[in-house]
């Protein structure tokens, strides 16, 4: 299967390789294997790249959650309410 936009003769679809570095890495590894070349990243380097990608993905998810929480708090500030409550536990963070 060809991909005109990426100028690749061999192409497989995971998500959008234009947006996802992980997919670009996989495509480069697969293309090297199909062409009989050694992989661009050997096991140790590939593992390091994968760990970095996963670390950044988790950080992006946390950032997204924090922005959602901040947006919700910003929205609630316009609707103050008083309720009776009992504090059961207080956490450090």
NORLIN-V153738 format. One record per backbone hydrogen bond with DSSP energy under -1.0 kcal/mol. CO is the residue of the C=O (numbers start at 1). NH is the residue of the N-H. If there is no record, write none. Layout:
BEGIN
co->[CO/CO]
nh->[NH/NH]
END
This chain:
BEGIN
co->[3/8/16/16/20/21/22/23/24/25/26/27/28/29/30/31/32/33/42/43/44/45/46/47/48/49/50/51/52/53/54/55/56/57/58/59/60/61/62/63/64/65/66/67/68/69/70/71/72/73/75/76]
nh->[8/3/19/20/24/25/26/27/28/29/30/31/32/33/34/35/37/36/46/47/48/49/50/51/52/53/54/55/56/57/58/59/60/61/62/63/64/65/66/67/68/69/70/71/72/73/74/75/76/77/78/79]
END
